[in-house]
């Protein structure tokens, strides 16, 4: 409970209103509270750090055929690499009597934990807390009178979508991850942009269901994704240019590139950054050649850029 007395919680959730009207619903406070402080209660999916996921996996807690406390052997192929993946998404289950709990644990409780007559069946949560609208009161913003004044912000008219700061932050963070990924074949153009849009379609981030079929609103999102990627590329290029002048080591440069994002500085990331700086130096920072860089092809071909022929021509 100590976290609800911290300055971070009080300043972001308890003080900032989205309007001067005291009767209006505080959408700002509600969104931050549900996104950052409610992890499993009435949620459908939980963001689980890879380290915790691997611990639960090794204990058999994610296996519905396992009973807690019994010997268990985890399949090594299911263990995630913490250097490549920061977190994973796991479905949330509701366990009724006698526990009344929301959890990602799927293993059965041992008989010694409850009376023999008690039986339970964990159920997958199919409706998220954000979809309850006026039917629930969770957090400092959801008072009954304010909830009654809350507009249904999912019923959007064509072309009226507003991309808030939380969506912009998610797009920017995933954008830099895509640009630095070993699985993306192009650094500029439709390929990285479409990857980010696919992520938005999958995880939604509070976007209304089916908004990709609303071409006017979806075009706004697509335009901002392109703008965000352009800004990220410009920032990365400047950092690389400055690092060459200052003779900054690769690890420090990688840290600066992913600063204030969820990305971690791994060996794989450092190798990507080293390649990008080598290309930048060899091309003298040329705009066309830098944007035409296909990182996957570069890693497969160790020859200097000038010897690679037409594959690097702009």
Secondary structure by P-SEA (a helix, b strand, c coil): ccccccaaaaaacccccccccccccaaaaaaaaaaccccccccccccccaaaaaaaaaacccccccccccccccccccccccccccbbbbbbbbbccccccccccccccccccccccbbbbbbccccccccccccccccccccaaaaaacccccccccccccccaaaaaaaaaaaaaaaacccccccccaaaaaaaaaaaaacccccccccccaaaaaaaaaaaaaaaaaaaaaaaaaaaaaaaaacccaaaaaaaaaccccccccaaaaaaaaaaaaaaaaacccaaaaaaccaaaaaacccccccccccccc
